[in-house]
Structures are given as C-alpha cells and as structure tokens.
Amino acid sequence: MTSDIHPALAALPADLQAPVESGARAELQRLLADIESRALPVGRVHRAWILGALQARLAAGYLAAWLRAGFADGDERVRLYNEAHLAAALRLLGTMGYLRGAVSKVGQLLANWPTLAPRAFADTLAALQFEAPPMHFALLREAVRAELGSDPEELFAEFDVRPFAAASLGQVHRARLKTGEEVAVKVQYPGIAGTIRADFANLKALMLPLRMTRDWDNMREQVDDIMQMLELETDYLQEARWQELVRRTLEPLPELVVPRVHAGLSTRRVLVTDLLRGQHLEDWLAGSPSQAARDARGRQMMAAAFRLYYDAQLIYSDPHPGNLVFLPDGRLGLIDFGSCRQLTPEELAYVRLMERACAGDEAAWERGMRLGTRLPEDAEFTREHRQLLCDFADWLWEPLRHAGPFDLGSADYFPRGVALWTSAVRRRLTRNMPLNTWINRNFIGLRAIAYRMGSRVDMQALHREALATSTIRGGLP
C-alpha cells in the first residue's frame, strides 16, 4: 500500500486487500477522494440515476465472474467469486459514501448481520464502516456556524478537524470544551433530511407493481413508518432527549455508561456529548478476549436492552457494533440514540399480549399473530404463513426459555434466525405491524453482535429480572 492510498482503503485487513480487482480499487480511490469536497446529492432523479448506475456495475461485475468461473476449477472458482464480492462491496461503499442517508443504512445492515451477505462482501463493509469519506472541513465549519453562530475553533478550546467516525447522517469529531472536558461533536450532513424523502419516493416508485396486491396498504404503512423513523433521526434535539432518558434508566446498572449531553451546544443538527474513549467491536475482538469477557460483554448489552424495553418502554432500534464502546475498565458504553421508539399505549398492549404468548398462553399467541401481521378478522393464515410465524417466534424466544447461559455464538442459532427472516421476505410473507420492524431490528441486531462476540448469556434470568419491576408485566399470568 502506498502512502497516497485513501484511509478507507488502508483500513482494510491485509487478507482483504490483496484480492481486490484493480479496477474497483482505482474507481473507489477516485470516488472517495472526490466525495469529501462535493455537496451531498439531494435531488430525487439524480439519486435514482446514481443507484441505477451502481446496480448496472454490480450486475456486470458478477456476470463477468460467473462467466470466468465456468472455466475454472473449484479453488479458482471460489477465488473468482470472492474477488467479485470484494469488488461489489467496494463499489457499494463508494456509492454509500456519496449518497449517505437511507442508502448507507442498507450497507450497515449488510455489514452487521453475519450470514446475510457473502463473508467477503460483509467483512469489507464492516472493516470500512468507521472510515466512510467525511465531509470536507470547510463544509463542516459552515454547518456549525449556521447552527451555533460561530466557527468550531471559536466554540471549543480544541477541535480535531478530522472526524473519528463518519456515518450515514453525520460525522463525529473529537473536541475539548473551554472548561476542559473532552467531547464528541456530531455534525449532520447539510441536506441529508431531504434525501430521505427523495430515496423513499424512489422506493415507492419501484414498488408500483405491488399496488394491485392485497398487501399494498400494509406495505405502504411499513415503508411510511420506516421513513418517519429515519426522518426523526435527523432531529438531534430528539436524540438528546432519548439519550438523557437512557442515562436515567440505566443509572442503576453501573457496568453501563451513557455519555452526558451538553445541551447548550446542541441543536437539531449538532449534538455535543461526553467523549467515551475505548474500543469498538472489531478492535476489541482483535485482542482475543477471554470467554468470560465475551460473556460479560454480552450480558451487559442484553441487560441494557431489557432495562430500556421494560422500564422505559423504549426500543433501542439501531444496535450495531459502532454504537458500542468497550471501555478499558470493563464497562460497556452505549452511544447514538437517534433511532429509538417509545411504545404507544396500543403498542404496549400488544407487547403485553406477546409476553403472555411467550409464557405459553395459546389464546394470546393466536390473537398476537393476527394483530402483529395486521391480518383482517375475516382472513385466514395459510399453513405456510402460520408455520413460518411459529418457527420465527420459537427462534426469538428460544434463549428466554432456556435455563442457564444460552450460547448466542453457536454456529447454529443465529444463522437459523436469519434464514427464517430471509425466507419470509423471499416468500413475500411480510404483512406486519410497523412496531415489529423495530422490535425485530433490536432483537436480531443484538443477537448478531452477540454471535460475533461468541457470548453465552443467561437470557432467561435477565428477562425474569427485567419483568419483576416492569409496567409491561401488567396482565402477565
């Protein structure tokens, strides 16, 4: 690797660098260098054209690999397909870095759910998710000045011009307050809120053939709900309120740390919080932690989710490795609370019903299936649909029904759940209460991280402890 290689490419692990097709590497190198100084594309047509061009390049790359593999032996065929996966991931990364927003959320999903995408593809995205191309500092200074009235150099005693994290909606810089505290300053990309509606308008246009199906009304309800949640993520004042609620809720758990919000320096598009210094998942795993440490971290993560769910009726719906900070003293830090959902009274009643179903109440399960899928009263489940729902619920509840530590890192458990989830999508069995999108994202996301950590956690004990004082417990047998 030469010194002029972009930091995002330099961040690739050695075993992922060598096989990358040179054309894809050169293409991404040019794009990453260009992105930093370019304004975010916000027009609906422009963004649709960029995604269409990406789709064509990905298809061409895979077609070429398929044709070449037809004349290769077994080992060479594997090498060619791995090379195609790497090239596709790099091209997707470049487009994600340019479009950001909802498009980047898709890339995060592929990176953070093991077994959902080919290993070489997912590993590349995972390795690069903290090295996304940042907004140029001149653009950032303008954004901060528009929100806070002064340049960052005037507002802070120190301000690192290079971000230490660049994500789908904004980037984060280290800084020091004039009172001495180290802080993280998250600055939203200018115009990002408008891109969400543009991307979802394009998505609905692609879904036009579904308008004549019986599931269209429910599909539109789910898509609109996802769009509203993503739009809510662009309101950093709301995120600050969620973060303070999480801090208060988790105070009784000293092994968990949630940074304070500095309200006087926070606006709808700038969020300033205490800085947590620690490791993210990949670096932590690189230190070969003991099984006891893996189990402890898994327990901390699950205890936080249970406490938020049952005490605050809050779903932390974006659990991915970038939102966990492994602190040197053994505590676990939680950051980034833009994607949270607090249960409405109707949703709380549904959750109580499903808790009874988990405890073995057959009548509650039947009622919960109908409510959870928005199935009309006069309609019947097909045998296939009913069986898939039962299998997926059994998978979700299996750790809660298991006495003692459950091996969330086993080779069987997590891949089985992803297979059920993808089977439902493939068979278009996607009728759903919108709330279930975020419950499943929370449950599956947490299990994905625990799978990568190789954690064993007594989920039944944590569940029982959380229910003991929860308002959700009302109505349980």
ABEGO torsion letter per residue (X at the ends): XBAABBAAAAABBAAAAAABBAAAAAAAAAAAAAAAABBBBABAAAAAAAAAAAAAAAAAAAAAAAAAAAABBAAAAAAAAAAAAAAAAAAAAAAAAAAEEAAAAAAAAAAABBGABBAAAAAAAAAAAAABBBBBAAAAAAAAAAAAGBBAAAABABBBABBABBBAABBBBBBBBAAGBBBBBBBBBBGAAAAAAAAAAAAAAAAAAAAABAAAAAAAAAAAAAAAAAAAAABAAAAAAAAAAAAAAAAABAABBBBBBBAAABBAABBBBBBBBBBBAAAAAAAGBBAAAAAAAAAAAAAAAAAAAAAAGBBBABBBAAABBBBAAGBBBBBGAABBBBBBAAAAAAAAAAAAAAAGBAAAAAAAAAAAAGBBAABBBBAAAAAAAAAAAAAAAAAAABBEBBBAABAAAAAAAAAAAAAAAAAGBABBBAAAAAAAAAAAAAAAAAAAAGBBBBAAAAAAAAAAABAAABGBX
